Amino acid sequence: MTTQESTLCLVGAGLGNGILAWFLRKRHPDLNIVIYESKSRIDEGRTWSFHKTDVGEANFAVLQELIAHSWNGYEVSFPLYKKRYDSTYATITPEKLQRELLNAGVDLQFLSPVQTVAHDHVALSDGRTLFFEAVVDGRGFTSSSARLGYQKFLGQCVRLSKPHGLQVPLLMDATVPQLDGYRFFYILPFSETEFLIEDTRYSRNSHLNQEDLTREISSYIERRGWKIERILKTESGVLPIPLDAETPTSNCFKTGMAAGFFHPVTGYSLPDSVRLADRISALSQLNRKTLLATIEAYRSEQMKRRQFYFLLNRMLFLAAPDLERRKVFEHFYRMPQSVIERFYAGNTTYLDRIRILSGRPPVNIGPALRAVFSRKVKEAL
């Protein structure tokens, strides 16, 4: 057994722990931070994006060195309309995050699987038990007692033979055929000839057919008149979209997706990771007691904000037929930009909620009402 009482231990080199380590190194440069990760590097199968309004001016400034790409706007496209928003959108890549964490002096221990985690120690697979001032588990989402829908995606970073002509991200191209629930394409232009393109689906099941989605991406690129010169990398994921709240139980501190700290509708976890890291790094004394109080206070506030989003998810997955879910998003993106920005940031106001739910409903009222008042945790979708 080894004791390192002056060190904060983070388990898992994902986004939540990466952001936490970054904020702590910026504000507590003398704090020792070690991250244990079972893989040989931070998982390259992810790209994390966010709106500047999700995190605010001050936190955006702290993130500046981590940002790989940013744009002064984005677009959405539906069969009935196409719309552009003048809102800053940015992306953090795993490669950039790893490089900057190492440069900042974070001790990244790769190929170090952790067997068990407690609030003050970890047991490694090599038999060692290590004690720390505090331990935070950020190894990602595993399971939930809540009913779930799923956001599934497969993406490719590609280089084209000629410029694609995109100036800003296309966050949703929902003009495509609706398959496996609500479906859209997501494109981030990294240069004149390179972009990340994802086939994304809001589905009732978690099955991800990579061969099928790969073919669909190729077909989409061909229809747009683009020609792939090289596929640079592939990424995929299945994100939980919870329909209900749950009360997590654990014998350790958790952050990120592991703690349920993500937007229930969009699946974005970066804004929650930043807000929590901002609070933790603002502590003058960082120990197990202050860490617990800060995480629990944030969880309590977050749960109050999330109730409305759970309601929307129930309407989306329980009231809207699979091929009609597009109408829900088509209705939403007609809202003013300020409403959309607060929605992504998880700060939807009472008046915003009235606006989102008012007007001609995108789903039938009967199933919608049943979905709204449906709260049986174990009920199957």
C-alpha positions as CSV (number, residue, x, y, z in Angstrom):
1,M,0.0,0.0,0.0
2,T,1.2,3.5,-0.9
3,T,0.0,6.8,0.4
4,Q,0.0,10.0,-1.5
5,E,-2.3,12.2,0.6
6,S,-1.3,15.4,-1.2
7,T,-2.4,14.1,-4.6
8,L,-5.8,14.1,-6.3
9,C,-6.4,10.9,-8.3
10,L,-8.7,10.8,-11.3
11,V,-9.7,7.4,-12.7
12,G,-10.3,7.5,-16.5
13,A,-8.8,9.9,-19.0
14,G,-12.1,11.0,-20.5
15,L,-13.6,14.4,-21.0
16,G,-14.9,15.0,-17.5
17,N,-11.6,14.2,-15.8
18,G,-9.6,15.9,-18.5
19,I,-11.5,19.2,-18.0
20,L,-11.3,18.9,-14.2
21,A,-7.6,18.3,-14.3
22,W,-7.2,21.3,-16.7
23,F,-9.1,23.7,-14.5
24,L,-7.2,22.5,-11.4
25,R,-3.8,22.9,-13.0
26,K,-4.8,26.5,-14.0
27,R,-6.0,27.5,-10.6
28,H,-4.0,25.2,-8.3
29,P,-0.6,24.8,-10.1
30,D,1.0,23.2,-7.0
31,L,-1.6,20.5,-6.7
32,N,-0.4,17.0,-7.7
33,I,-2.9,15.4,-10.1
34,V,-2.6,11.8,-11.4
35,I,-4.9,10.2,-14.0
36,Y,-5.1,6.4,-14.3
37,E,-6.3,5.2,-17.7
38,S,-6.5,1.6,-18.9
39,K,-5.9,2.5,-22.6
40,S,-2.6,3.6,-24.1
41,R,-3.8,7.1,-24.7
42,I,-7.0,9.2,-24.5
43,D,-9.6,7.6,-26.7
44,E,-9.3,9.0,-30.2
45,G,-12.9,7.9,-31.0
46,R,-14.4,11.0,-29.7
47,T,-14.8,14.7,-30.7
48,W,-16.3,17.0,-28.1
49,S,-18.2,20.1,-29.2
50,F,-20.0,22.9,-27.5
51,H,-21.5,26.4,-27.9
52,K,-19.7,29.3,-26.3
53,T,-22.9,30.2,-24.5
54,D,-22.9,26.8,-22.9
55,V,-20.0,27.7,-20.7
56,G,-19.8,31.6,-20.5
57,E,-17.1,34.0,-21.4
58,A,-14.8,33.3,-18.4
59,N,-14.8,29.6,-18.7
60,F,-14.5,29.8,-22.5
61,A,-11.3,31.8,-21.9
62,V,-9.9,29.0,-19.7
63,L,-10.7,26.4,-22.4
64,Q,-9.0,28.4,-25.1
65,E,-5.8,26.4,-25.2
66,L,-7.8,23.1,-25.5
67,I,-9.9,24.2,-28.5
68,A,-8.9,22.6,-31.7
69,H,-11.4,24.3,-34.0
70,S,-14.0,27.1,-33.6
71,W,-16.6,28.8,-35.9
72,N,-18.7,31.9,-35.7
73,G,-21.9,30.2,-36.5
74,Y,-23.7,27.0,-37.4
75,E,-26.6,25.8,-39.6
76,V,-29.5,23.3,-39.4
77,S,-31.5,22.0,-42.3
78,F,-34.9,20.5,-42.4
79,P,-37.3,19.6,-45.3
80,L,-39.3,22.8,-44.7
81,Y,-36.5,25.3,-44.0
82,K,-32.7,25.9,-43.5
83,K,-31.5,28.2,-40.8
84,R,-28.2,29.8,-39.7
85,Y,-27.3,30.9,-36.2
86,D,-24.6,33.4,-35.4
87,S,-23.3,31.6,-32.3
88,T,-19.8,30.5,-31.6
89,Y,-19.3,26.8,-31.8
90,A,-16.1,25.0,-30.8
91,T,-14.5,21.6,-30.7
92,I,-12.0,19.8,-28.4
93,T,-10.2,16.8,-29.8
94,P,-8.7,13.9,-27.8
95,E,-5.3,14.6,-29.3
96,K,-5.3,18.2,-28.3
97,L,-6.6,17.5,-24.8
98,Q,-3.9,14.9,-24.2
99,R,-1.1,17.1,-25.4
100,E,-2.2,20.1,-23.4
101,L,-2.7,18.1,-20.2
102,L,0.8,16.7,-20.5
103,N,2.2,20.2,-21.1
104,A,0.4,21.4,-18.0
105,G,2.1,18.8,-15.8
106,V,-0.8,16.4,-15.3
107,D,0.6,12.9,-14.5
108,L,-1.1,10.6,-17.1
109,Q,-0.6,7.0,-16.2
110,F,-1.7,5.0,-19.3
111,L,-2.1,1.2,-19.5
112,S,-3.0,1.3,-15.8
113,P,-6.3,-0.5,-15.3
114,V,-8.1,0.2,-12.0
115,Q,-10.0,-2.7,-10.4
116,T,-11.8,-0.9,-7.6
117,V,-12.4,2.8,-6.7
118,A,-13.2,4.3,-3.3
119,H,-13.3,7.9,-2.1
120,D,-9.7,7.8,-0.8
121,H,-8.0,4.9,-2.7
122,V,-7.8,2.8,-5.8
123,A,-6.8,-0.8,-6.3
124,L,-4.8,-1.4,-9.5
125,S,-4.9,-4.6,-11.6
126,D,-1.2,-5.2,-10.7
127,G,-2.2,-5.7,-7.0
128,R,-1.2,-2.3,-5.7
129,T,-3.5,-0.3,-3.5
130,L,-2.9,3.5,-3.6
131,F,-4.2,6.1,-1.2
132,F,-4.9,9.7,-2.1
133,E,-6.4,12.9,-0.7
134,A,-9.4,12.2,-2.9
135,V,-10.3,10.0,-5.8
136,V,-12.7,10.9,-8.6
137,D,-14.2,8.2,-10.9
138,G,-14.9,9.5,-14.4
139,R,-14.9,6.2,-16.4
140,G,-18.1,6.9,-18.3
141,F,-21.7,5.8,-18.4
142,T,-22.3,2.1,-17.6
143,S,-25.9,1.6,-16.6
144,S,-29.0,3.3,-15.3
145,S,-32.2,2.5,-13.4
146,A,-34.1,5.1,-15.6
147,R,-35.8,4.3,-18.8
148,L,-33.6,5.2,-21.7
149,G,-33.7,6.2,-25.3
150,Y,-30.4,6.3,-27.2
151,Q,-28.4,8.7,-29.4
152,K,-26.3,6.6,-31.7
153,F,-23.7,7.9,-34.1
154,L,-20.9,6.8,-36.3
155,G,-18.5,9.4,-37.7
156,Q,-15.6,9.7,-40.1
157,C,-12.9,12.3,-40.4
158,V,-12.3,12.5,-44.1
159,R,-10.1,14.3,-46.6
160,L,-11.8,15.2,-49.9
161,S,-10.1,15.6,-53.3
162,K,-11.7,19.0,-53.7
163,P,-13.0,21.8,-51.3
164,H,-16.4,21.0,-49.8
165,G,-17.6,24.6,-49.6
166,L,-18.8,24.5,-46.1
167,Q,-18.1,27.6,-44.0
168,V,-19.7,26.7,-40.7
169,P,-20.8,23.4,-39.0
170,L,-24.0,21.8,-40.2
171,L,-25.3,20.6,-36.8
172,M,-28.3,18.9,-38.2
173,D,-29.1,17.9,-41.8
174,A,-32.4,16.3,-41.2
175,T,-33.4,16.3,-44.9
176,V,-32.2,12.7,-45.1
177,P,-34.5,9.6,-45.0
178,Q,-35.6,8.9,-41.4
179,L,-34.3,5.5,-40.3
180,D,-34.1,3.9,-36.9
181,G,-35.8,6.9,-35.2
182,Y,-34.9,10.5,-35.7
183,R,-31.9,10.7,-38.0
184,F,-29.6,13.5,-39.2
185,F,-26.1,14.2,-40.5
186,Y,-23.7,16.3,-38.5
187,I,-20.7,17.9,-40.2
188,L,-17.7,19.9,-38.8
189,P,-15.5,21.5,-41.4
190,F,-11.9,21.4,-40.2
191,S,-10.3,22.8,-43.4
192,E,-11.3,23.4,-47.0
193,T,-11.0,19.7,-47.8
194,E,-11.4,18.0,-44.4
195,F,-14.4,17.5,-42.1
196,L,-15.9,15.2,-39.6
197,I,-19.2,13.7,-40.7
198,E,-21.5,11.7,-38.5
199,D,-24.7,9.8,-39.1
200,T,-26.7,10.3,-35.9
201,R,-29.9,8.6,-34.8
202,Y,-32.3,9.1,-31.8
203,S,-33.4,5.5,-31.4
204,R,-35.3,3.2,-29.0
205,N,-32.6,0.6,-29.2
206,S,-28.8,0.7,-28.5
207,H,-27.7,-1.4,-31.4
208,L,-25.2,0.3,-33.6
209,N,-24.7,-1.3,-37.0
210,Q,-21.3,0.2,-38.1
211,E,-21.4,-1.4,-41.6
212,D,-24.8,0.1,-42.3
213,L,-23.9,3.6,-41.0
214,T,-20.6,3.5,-42.9
215,R,-22.5,2.8,-46.2
216,E,-24.9,5.6,-45.4
217,I,-22.1,8.1,-44.9
218,S,-20.6,7.1,-48.2
219,S,-23.9,7.5,-49.9
220,Y,-24.5,10.9,-48.4
221,I,-21.0,12.1,-49.4
222,E,-21.7,10.9,-53.0
223,R,-25.0,12.6,-53.2
224,R,-23.4,15.9,-52.1
225,G,-21.0,15.6,-55.0
226,W,-17.9,15.1,-52.8
227,K,-15.2,12.5,-53.3
228,I,-13.2,11.0,-50.5
229,E,-9.4,11.0,-50.9
230,R,-8.7,9.4,-47.5
231,I,-10.5,8.4,-44.3
232,L,-8.4,9.8,-41.5
233,K,-10.2,8.2,-38.5
234,T,-13.5,6.7,-37.4
235,E,-15.4,7.3,-34.2
236,S,-18.7,6.0,-32.8
237,G,-20.8,6.0,-29.7
238,V,-24.1,5.2,-28.0
239,L,-25.2,7.9,-25.6
240,P,-28.0,7.4,-23.1
241,I,-31.0,9.7,-23.4
242,P,-32.8,9.3,-20.0
243,L,-36.6,9.6,-19.7
244,D,-36.6,9.7,-15.9
245,A,-34.4,10.8,-13.1
246,E,-32.5,8.3,-11.0
247,T,-30.7,8.5,-7.7
248,P,-27.1,7.3,-8.2
249,T,-25.5,5.3,-5.4
250,S,-21.7,5.0,-5.2
251,N,-18.9,4.7,-2.7
252,C,-16.8,7.2,-4.6
253,F,-16.9,10.6,-6.2
254,K,-18.1,10.6,-9.8
255,T,-18.0,13.1,-12.6
256,G,-18.9,13.3,-16.3
257,M,-21.1,10.7,-17.9
258,A,-20.4,8.3,-15.0
259,A,-22.3,10.7,-12.7
260,G,-25.1,11.5,-15.1
261,F,-23.6,15.0,-15.7
262,F,-24.7,15.5,-19.3
263,H,-27.6,17.2,-21.1
264,P,-30.5,14.8,-21.1
265,V,-31.7,15.7,-24.6
266,T,-28.6,16.6,-26.6
267,G,-26.2,14.2,-24.8
268,Y,-23.5,17.0,-24.6
269,S,-21.4,16.5,-21.5
270,L,-18.8,19.2,-21.9
271,P,-20.9,22.1,-20.4
272,D,-21.6,20.1,-17.2
273,S,-17.9,19.1,-17.0
274,V,-16.8,22.7,-17.3
275,R,-19.3,24.1,-14.8
276,L,-18.4,21.4,-12.2
277,A,-14.7,21.9,-12.8
278,D,-15.1,25.6,-12.4
279,R,-16.7,25.1,-9.0
280,I,-14.2,22.5,-7.7
281,S,-11.2,24.5,-8.9
282,A,-12.6,27.6,-7.1
283,L,-12.3,25.9,-3.7
284,S,-9.6,27.3,-1.5
285,Q,-9.2,24.0,0.3
286,L,-9.6,20.8,-1.8
287,N,-10.2,17.7,0.3
288,R,-12.7,14.9,0.5
289,K,-15.2,16.9,2.5
290,T,-15.2,20.0,0.3
291,L,-15.2,17.8,-2.9
292,L,-18.3,15.8,-1.7
293,A,-20.2,19.0,-0.7
294,T,-19.4,20.6,-4.1
295,I,-20.4,17.6,-6.2
296,E,-23.6,17.0,-4.2
297,A,-24.6,20.6,-4.4
298,Y,-24.1,20.6,-8.1
299,R,-26.1,17.4,-8.5
300,S,-29.0,18.8,-6.6
301,E,-29.1,21.9,-8.7
302,Q,-28.7,19.9,-11.9
303,M,-31.6,17.6,-11.1
304,K,-34.0,20.6,-10.7
305,R,-32.9,21.8,-14.2
306,R,-33.2,18.4,-15.8
307,Q,-36.9,17.7,-15.0
308,F,-38.1,19.6,-18.0
309,Y,-35.7,17.8,-20.3
310,F,-36.8,14.4,-19.0
311,L,-40.4,15.5,-19.9
312,L,-39.3,16.3,-23.5
313,N,-37.5,13.0,-23.8
314,R,-40.7,11.1,-22.8
315,M,-42.6,13.1,-25.4
316,L,-39.9,12.3,-28.0
317,F,-39.6,8.6,-27.3
318,L,-43.0,7.6,-26.0
319,A,-45.4,9.9,-27.9
320,A,-43.7,10.5,-31.2
321,P,-43.7,7.5,-33.7
322,D,-40.2,6.7,-34.8
323,L,-40.5,8.3,-38.2
324,E,-42.3,11.4,-36.8
325,R,-39.6,12.5,-34.3
326,R,-38.2,14.9,-36.9
327,K,-41.2,17.1,-36.4
328,V,-40.2,17.7,-32.7
329,F,-36.8,19.0,-33.7
330,E,-38.2,20.9,-36.7
331,H,-40.6,22.7,-34.3
332,F,-37.8,23.4,-31.8
333,Y,-35.3,25.0,-34.2
334,R,-37.9,27.6,-35.3
335,M,-37.4,29.2,-31.8
336,P,-35.4,32.4,-31.4
337,Q,-31.7,31.9,-31.1
338,S,-31.7,33.0,-27.4
339,V,-34.1,30.2,-26.5
340,I,-32.0,27.7,-28.3
341,E,-28.8,28.9,-26.6
342,R,-30.4,28.6,-23.2
343,F,-31.7,25.1,-24.0
344,Y,-28.2,23.8,-25.0
345,A,-26.8,25.4,-21.9
346,G,-29.4,23.7,-19.7
347,N,-30.7,27.0,-18.5
348,T,-34.2,26.9,-20.1
349,T,-36.4,29.5,-18.4
350,Y,-40.1,29.1,-17.5
351,L,-41.1,31.3,-20.4
352,D,-38.8,29.3,-22.7
353,R,-40.7,26.1,-21.7
354,I,-44.0,27.7,-22.5
355,R,-42.7,28.7,-25.9
356,I,-41.3,25.2,-26.6
357,L,-44.5,23.5,-25.7
358,S,-46.9,26.0,-27.2
359,G,-48.2,26.3,-30.8
360,R,-49.3,23.4,-33.0
361,P,-47.9,20.3,-31.2
362,P,-45.5,18.2,-33.2
363,V,-47.0,15.0,-31.7
364,N,-50.5,13.8,-31.1
365,I,-51.9,15.2,-27.8
366,G,-53.2,11.9,-26.4
367,P,-49.8,10.0,-26.5
368,A,-48.1,13.2,-25.5
369,L,-50.1,13.5,-22.3
370,R,-49.6,9.8,-21.5
371,A,-45.8,10.3,-22.0
372,V,-45.7,13.4,-19.8
373,F,-47.3,11.6,-16.9
374,S,-45.6,8.3,-17.4
375,R,-43.1,7.8,-14.5
376,K,-42.8,4.0,-14.0
377,V,-39.0,3.5,-13.8
378,K,-39.1,-0.1,-14.9
379,E,-41.6,0.3,-17.7
380,A,-40.1,-0.9,-21.0
381,L,-40.0,1.4,-23.9
